[in-house]
Amino acid sequence: MYKDILLPVDLQDSISWQKSKADAVELARVFAATLHVMTVVPTYHMSIVGSFFPQGYEQKMLEAARVKLHEFVREHIAGENMRVQHIVGHGTVYEEVLRVAREIDADLIILGASRPLAGQFLPGPNAARVMSHAQCSVLVARD
């Protein structure tokens, strides 16, 4: 049923991916799908914000994210005996998730979401935008 599953992860927030990672690994295993694990480095090119960072900072951040993503996969997914692709996006989180999903022709995007506070029933802005605009199924895994 699924050939390509996209798992966006925030490498700085382990709570955000605990449940989604487990669900993605299980579904990738069951369907012998490729698991595309991605993280996104935000863009700081706005003139007022970008001027506070040294030249070449974004490139260094992208390389550091690539190294951390490979470490993440080695630590949390590597022993699962499945095809894994590492992807580092650069820009706005939801835009990059949607772009990558289209590029890899994802069948499913699995997003992590923390439980809402009392009285809040809507997902966060990135999850909501991905759910609204994705061209494939989106599973939101609550922690």
C-alpha positions as a LaTeX table, in Angstrom:
\begin{tabular}{lrrr}
\hline
Residue & $x$ (\AA) & $y$ (\AA) & $z$ (\AA) \\
\hline
Met1 & 0.00 & 0.00 & 0.00 \\
Tyr2 & 2.85 & 2.43 & 0.82 \\
Lys3 & 6.10 & 2.65 & $-1.14$ \\
Asp4 & 7.54 & 5.94 & 0.12 \\
Ile5 & 6.94 & 7.25 & 3.64 \\
Leu6 & 8.18 & 10.69 & 4.68 \\
Leu7 & 9.10 & 11.23 & 8.33 \\
Pro8 & 9.97 & 14.84 & 9.20 \\
Val9 & 11.82 & 15.13 & 12.52 \\
Asp10 & 12.91 & 18.02 & 14.70 \\
Leu11 & 16.33 & 16.86 & 15.87 \\
Gln12 & 16.24 & 19.33 & 18.76 \\
Asp13 & 12.96 & 17.99 & 20.22 \\
Ser14 & 12.88 & 14.24 & 20.85 \\
Ile15 & 9.33 & 14.38 & 22.21 \\
Ser16 & 8.13 & 15.60 & 18.80 \\
Trp17 & 9.23 & 12.42 & 16.99 \\
Gln18 & 8.99 & 9.55 & 19.49 \\
Lys19 & 5.55 & 8.32 & 18.40 \\
Ser20 & 5.82 & 9.32 & 14.74 \\
Lys21 & 9.18 & 7.53 & 14.40 \\
Ala22 & 7.77 & 4.32 & 15.87 \\
Asp23 & 4.72 & 4.47 & 13.57 \\
Ala24 & 6.84 & 5.26 & 10.50 \\
Val25 & 9.28 & 2.41 & 11.17 \\
Glu26 & 6.44 & $-0.06$ & 11.71 \\
Leu27 & 4.58 & 0.95 & 8.53 \\
Ala28 & 7.79 & 0.98 & 6.47 \\
Arg29 & 8.58 & $-2.51$ & 7.73 \\
Val30 & 5.06 & $-3.87$ & 7.10 \\
Phe31 & 4.87 & $-2.47$ & 3.56 \\
Ala32 & 8.59 & $-2.84$ & 2.69 \\
Ala33 & 8.54 & 0.89 & 1.96 \\
Thr34 & 11.42 & 3.32 & 1.75 \\
Leu35 & 11.54 & 5.58 & 4.80 \\
His36 & 12.57 & 9.13 & 3.92 \\
Val37 & 13.74 & 10.83 & 7.13 \\
Met38 & 14.06 & 14.59 & 6.89 \\
Thr39 & 14.88 & 17.58 & 9.02 \\
Val40 & 14.65 & 21.25 & 8.12 \\
Val41 & 17.16 & 24.01 & 8.75 \\
Pro42 & 15.39 & 27.39 & 8.83 \\
Thr43 & 16.41 & 30.16 & 6.46 \\
Tyr44 & 17.95 & 33.28 & 7.97 \\
His45 & 18.33 & 35.29 & 4.78 \\
Met46 & 16.13 & 38.22 & 5.80 \\
Ser47 & 18.44 & 41.20 & 5.66 \\
Ile48 & 17.89 & 42.32 & 9.25 \\
Val49 & 18.17 & 38.80 & 10.71 \\
Gly50 & 20.81 & 37.49 & 8.32 \\
Ser51 & 23.14 & 40.36 & 9.10 \\
Phe52 & 23.66 & 39.01 & 12.64 \\
Phe53 & 25.11 & 35.71 & 11.38 \\
Pro54 & 28.63 & 35.31 & 9.97 \\
Gln55 & 29.04 & 34.60 & 6.27 \\
Gly56 & 28.71 & 30.89 & 5.51 \\
Tyr57 & 26.68 & 30.23 & 8.66 \\
Glu58 & 23.76 & 28.58 & 6.85 \\
Gln59 & 26.05 & 26.21 & 4.96 \\
Lys60 & 27.66 & 25.16 & 8.24 \\
Met61 & 24.22 & 24.63 & 9.77 \\
Leu62 & 23.14 & 22.48 & 6.80 \\
Glu63 & 26.25 & 20.33 & 7.12 \\
Ala64 & 25.76 & 19.99 & 10.90 \\
Ala65 & 22.12 & 19.01 & 10.33 \\
Arg66 & 23.19 & 16.39 & 7.77 \\
Val67 & 25.64 & 14.86 & 10.27 \\
Lys68 & 23.05 & 14.89 & 13.08 \\
Leu69 & 20.40 & 13.36 & 10.81 \\
His70 & 22.74 & 10.48 & 9.93 \\
Glu71 & 23.47 & 9.99 & 13.65 \\
Phe72 & 19.72 & 10.04 & 14.38 \\
Val73 & 19.04 & 7.35 & 11.79 \\
Arg74 & 21.97 & 5.23 & 13.01 \\
Glu75 & 20.76 & 5.49 & 16.60 \\
His76 & 17.00 & 5.16 & 16.13 \\
Ile77 & 16.33 & 3.42 & 12.81 \\
Ala78 & 19.43 & 1.70 & 11.39 \\
Gly79 & 18.81 & $-1.70$ & 12.98 \\
Glu80 & 15.38 & $-1.95$ & 11.39 \\
Asn81 & 16.69 & $-3.46$ & 8.12 \\
Met82 & 14.93 & $-1.11$ & 5.72 \\
Arg83 & 15.75 & 1.38 & 3.00 \\
Val84 & 16.29 & 4.85 & 4.46 \\
Gln85 & 16.94 & 8.12 & 2.69 \\
His86 & 18.34 & 11.12 & 4.60 \\
Ile87 & 17.01 & 14.55 & 3.55 \\
Val88 & 17.96 & 17.98 & 4.89 \\
Gly89 & 15.59 & 20.74 & 3.84 \\
His90 & 16.35 & 24.44 & 4.00 \\
Gly91 & 13.59 & 26.98 & 4.48 \\
Thr92 & 10.17 & 27.05 & 6.09 \\
Val93 & 9.28 & 23.73 & 7.72 \\
Tyr94 & 5.89 & 23.11 & 6.14 \\
Glu95 & 7.01 & 24.32 & 2.70 \\
Glu96 & 10.03 & 22.01 & 2.76 \\
Val97 & 7.99 & 19.02 & 3.95 \\
Leu98 & 5.47 & 19.58 & 1.13 \\
Arg99 & 8.23 & 20.12 & $-1.46$ \\
Val100 & 10.06 & 16.95 & $-0.48$ \\
Ala101 & 6.82 & 14.94 & $-0.36$ \\
Arg102 & 6.13 & 15.97 & $-3.97$ \\
Glu103 & 9.73 & 15.31 & $-5.09$ \\
Ile104 & 9.83 & 11.78 & $-3.69$ \\
Asp105 & 6.19 & 11.10 & $-4.61$ \\
Ala106 & 5.42 & 10.19 & $-0.99$ \\
Asp107 & 2.44 & 7.95 & $-0.32$ \\
Leu108 & 2.32 & 8.99 & 3.33 \\
Ile109 & 3.69 & 11.73 & 5.57 \\
Ile110 & 3.90 & 10.90 & 9.27 \\
Leu111 & 4.09 & 13.93 & 11.55 \\
Gly112 & 4.62 & 14.04 & 15.27 \\
Ala113 & 2.36 & 16.25 & 17.37 \\
Ser114 & 2.28 & 16.78 & 21.09 \\
Arg115 & $-1.00$ & 16.56 & 22.92 \\
Pro116 & $-2.83$ & 19.89 & 22.91 \\
Leu117 & $-3.38$ & 21.79 & 26.11 \\
Ala118 & $-6.84$ & 21.78 & 27.62 \\
Gly119 & $-9.21$ & 23.59 & 25.30 \\
Gln120 & $-6.92$ & 23.37 & 22.27 \\
Phe121 & $-8.00$ & 20.97 & 19.58 \\
Leu122 & $-6.01$ & 22.17 & 16.58 \\
Pro123 & $-2.55$ & 20.94 & 15.58 \\
Gly124 & 0.41 & 23.29 & 15.38 \\
Pro125 & 0.77 & 25.58 & 12.35 \\
Asn126 & 3.27 & 23.40 & 10.47 \\
Ala127 & 1.23 & 20.23 & 10.92 \\
Ala128 & $-1.98$ & 22.04 & 9.96 \\
Arg129 & $-0.44$ & 23.42 & 6.77 \\
Val130 & 1.03 & 20.06 & 5.80 \\
Met131 & $-2.31$ & 18.35 & 6.41 \\
Ser132 & $-4.16$ & 21.01 & 4.40 \\
His133 & $-1.87$ & 21.09 & 1.38 \\
Ala134 & $-0.31$ & 17.62 & 1.08 \\
Gln135 & $-1.06$ & 15.65 & $-2.06$ \\
Cys136 & $-0.85$ & 12.38 & $-0.13$ \\
Ser137 & $-2.19$ & 10.96 & 3.10 \\
Val138 & $-0.93$ & 12.49 & 6.33 \\
Leu139 & $-0.86$ & 10.67 & 9.65 \\
Val140 & $-0.48$ & 12.80 & 12.75 \\
Ala141 & 0.96 & 10.72 & 15.59 \\
Arg142 & 0.15 & 12.16 & 18.99 \\
Asp143 & 2.65 & 11.54 & 21.78 \\
\hline
\end{tabular}
